[in-house]
Amino acid sequence: MKSFIALTLAALLCATTVRAATLGPDVAVLQIQFPKEKQPRQVTIGLYDDSAPYTVENFKKLITKKFYNGQRFFRVFPGSFVQTGDPASRRGQTDTTGTGGPGYTLPSEIRLKHDKGAVAMARLPDKINPAKNSNGSQFYVCLQPLPKLNGQYTVFGTILEGLETLEEISKAPTNSNDFPLPKITIKSIVLLPRDQASPTR
């Protein structure tokens, strides 16, 4: 079987410390396009610069390069989480969907809890990735608290706006690989100062 960069909901808790976090000065504003809808929907991510500096710096770099534009949400579990960030997802479901990235990994920065709305990096399993290094671009959003993932993955942000949109994505019909059948894409992501980000009207 191919090795997916995926979440293991049965992952055991480890001794890594989890603590509260402070949001940084910038937010990532996603415009998510649903099929048959003229206007995209907005989702805003607050970033934990202090708790996951390398991960946040990389995320900002990819946003600046428009790396995520046009990518699909390629893995969903209803009411649990949604996952995106694989450039191969632009082509739809293929044999390599779920394994792609920018060509590098990131050091783990495992400090924060998987609370509802947490944004975290996906990675390869412990068996082939004992250092728990993160994939360079794939991330997922928790739609409910997922404490069994604490100590296993790098949390680097939280949803400030638009969680209901992600919950709707999680309930989309899928194929046998949990790939949503509707073409739901990230139209764009931009960085804005947190105090200047405007909520959707």
C-alpha positions as CSV (number, residue, x, y, z in Angstrom):
1,M,0.0,0.0,0.0
2,K,1.2,3.5,-0.7
3,S,2.2,5.6,2.3
4,F,-0.2,8.6,2.8
5,I,0.8,11.7,4.7
6,A,-2.2,11.3,6.9
7,L,-3.5,11.6,10.5
8,T,-3.6,8.6,12.7
9,L,-6.6,9.2,15.0
10,A,-5.4,6.3,17.2
11,A,-2.0,7.9,17.9
12,L,-0.9,7.6,21.5
13,L,-0.3,10.6,23.7
14,C,3.4,11.4,24.4
15,A,5.1,13.4,27.0
16,T,5.7,16.5,24.9
17,T,4.5,19.6,26.7
18,V,1.3,21.3,25.5
19,R,0.6,24.9,26.5
20,A,-1.3,28.0,25.8
21,A,-0.2,30.2,22.8
22,T,-0.2,33.8,21.7
23,L,-1.3,34.8,18.3
24,G,1.1,36.7,16.1
25,P,0.5,40.0,14.3
26,D,-0.6,38.5,11.0
27,V,-3.5,36.3,9.8
28,A,-3.9,34.2,6.7
29,V,-7.1,34.9,4.9
30,L,-8.3,32.1,2.6
31,Q,-10.9,32.4,-0.2
32,I,-12.5,29.0,-0.7
33,Q,-14.4,28.4,-3.9
34,F,-17.3,26.0,-3.9
35,P,-18.7,24.7,-7.2
36,K,-21.7,26.6,-8.6
37,E,-21.1,29.5,-6.2
38,K,-20.1,32.8,-7.7
39,Q,-18.4,34.2,-4.6
40,P,-15.7,32.4,-2.6
41,R,-16.2,32.0,1.2
42,Q,-13.7,33.4,3.6
43,V,-11.7,31.5,6.3
44,T,-9.3,33.3,8.5
45,I,-6.4,31.6,10.3
46,G,-4.6,33.2,13.3
47,L,-0.9,32.2,13.5
48,Y,1.2,31.1,16.5
49,D,4.5,32.7,15.5
50,D,6.0,32.2,19.0
51,S,5.1,28.6,19.5
52,A,5.8,27.4,15.9
53,P,8.2,30.0,14.4
54,Y,9.7,27.8,11.6
55,T,6.3,26.4,10.6
56,V,4.7,29.8,10.5
57,E,7.6,31.3,8.6
58,N,7.3,28.6,6.0
59,F,3.6,28.9,5.7
60,K,3.9,32.6,5.1
61,K,6.6,32.0,2.5
62,L,4.3,29.6,0.6
63,I,1.4,32.0,0.8
64,T,3.6,34.7,-0.7
65,K,4.6,32.4,-3.5
66,K,0.9,31.6,-4.1
67,F,1.7,27.9,-3.6
68,Y,-1.7,27.0,-2.3
69,N,-3.8,28.7,-4.9
70,G,-5.9,26.3,-6.8
71,Q,-5.4,23.4,-4.5
72,R,-8.3,21.2,-3.3
73,F,-9.3,19.9,0.0
74,F,-8.3,16.3,-0.6
75,R,-9.1,14.4,2.6
76,V,-12.1,15.0,4.9
77,F,-13.8,13.2,7.9
78,P,-17.2,14.5,8.8
79,G,-17.1,16.7,11.8
80,S,-13.5,15.7,12.6
81,F,-11.0,17.4,10.3
82,V,-10.3,18.6,6.7
83,Q,-6.9,18.4,5.0
84,T,-5.3,20.3,2.2
85,G,-1.9,21.6,1.0
86,D,-0.9,18.9,-1.6
87,P,-0.1,20.5,-5.0
88,A,-1.1,17.2,-6.7
89,S,-4.7,17.8,-5.6
90,R,-5.1,20.3,-8.4
91,R,-5.3,17.3,-10.8
92,G,-8.0,15.6,-8.7
93,Q,-7.7,12.1,-7.2
94,T,-4.5,10.3,-8.4
95,D,-2.2,7.6,-7.1
96,T,0.0,10.3,-5.5
97,T,-2.7,12.5,-4.0
98,G,-1.9,12.9,-0.3
99,T,1.8,12.4,-0.6
100,G,2.9,15.7,-2.2
101,G,4.5,18.8,-0.9
102,P,7.1,21.5,-1.7
103,G,10.0,19.0,-1.7
104,Y,11.1,19.3,1.9
105,T,10.1,18.7,5.4
106,L,10.0,20.9,8.5
107,P,11.4,20.2,12.0
108,S,8.7,19.4,14.5
109,E,7.4,22.1,16.8
110,I,5.1,20.1,18.9
111,R,3.9,22.3,21.7
112,L,0.2,23.0,21.4
113,K,-3.1,21.2,21.8
114,H,-5.5,20.0,19.1
115,D,-8.4,22.1,20.2
116,K,-11.4,22.8,18.0
117,G,-10.3,25.1,15.2
118,A,-6.6,24.1,15.6
119,V,-4.6,24.2,12.4
120,A,-1.7,21.7,12.2
121,M,0.8,20.2,9.8
122,A,0.4,16.7,8.4
123,R,3.4,14.3,8.4
124,L,4.5,10.8,7.6
125,P,4.0,8.1,10.3
126,D,6.4,7.5,13.1
127,K,7.6,4.2,11.6
128,I,9.3,6.0,8.8
129,N,9.5,9.4,10.5
130,P,10.5,9.0,14.1
131,A,11.5,12.6,14.4
132,K,7.9,13.6,13.6
133,N,9.1,16.1,11.0
134,S,6.2,17.9,9.3
135,N,5.3,17.8,5.6
136,G,6.4,21.1,4.1
137,S,2.9,22.3,3.0
138,Q,0.1,19.9,4.0
139,F,-2.1,21.0,6.9
140,Y,-5.4,20.1,8.5
141,V,-8.0,21.8,10.6
142,C,-9.6,20.2,13.7
143,L,-13.4,20.5,13.7
144,Q,-13.6,19.2,17.2
145,P,-11.0,18.7,20.0
146,L,-8.7,15.8,19.0
147,P,-6.7,15.1,22.2
148,K,-5.3,11.8,20.9
149,L,-3.3,13.9,18.4
150,N,-1.6,16.0,21.1
151,G,2.1,15.5,21.2
152,Q,2.1,14.0,17.7
153,Y,1.7,16.9,15.2
154,T,2.8,20.6,15.0
155,V,-0.1,23.0,15.7
156,F,0.7,26.4,14.2
157,G,-2.6,28.2,14.0
158,T,-6.3,28.5,14.9
159,I,-9.4,29.3,12.9
160,L,-10.7,32.8,13.7
161,E,-13.4,32.9,11.1
162,G,-15.2,30.5,8.8
163,L,-15.1,27.2,10.8
164,E,-18.7,26.6,9.6
165,T,-17.4,26.6,6.0
166,L,-14.8,23.9,6.9
167,E,-17.4,21.9,8.7
168,E,-19.5,21.9,5.5
169,I,-16.5,20.8,3.5
170,S,-16.0,17.9,5.9
171,K,-19.5,16.6,5.1
172,A,-19.1,16.6,1.3
173,P,-19.6,13.3,-0.4
174,T,-16.3,11.5,-1.0
175,N,-14.8,8.6,-2.9
176,S,-13.3,5.5,-1.1
177,N,-10.1,7.5,-0.3
178,D,-12.0,10.2,1.6
179,F,-11.4,12.6,-1.3
180,P,-14.3,15.1,-1.7
181,L,-16.2,14.6,-5.0
182,P,-17.2,18.3,-5.3
183,K,-14.3,20.5,-6.6
184,I,-13.7,22.7,-3.5
185,T,-10.6,24.7,-3.9
186,I,-8.4,27.4,-2.2
187,K,-8.8,30.2,-4.7
188,S,-6.3,32.3,-2.9
189,I,-4.6,33.0,0.5
190,V,-3.3,36.4,1.6
191,L,-1.5,37.7,4.7
192,L,-3.0,40.7,6.5
193,P,-2.3,42.4,9.8
194,R,-4.6,40.9,12.4
195,D,-6.0,44.2,13.4
196,Q,-6.9,45.0,9.8
197,A,-8.5,41.8,8.7
198,S,-12.2,42.3,8.0
199,P,-14.8,39.7,8.8
200,T,-17.1,38.5,6.0
201,R,-20.3,40.5,5.9
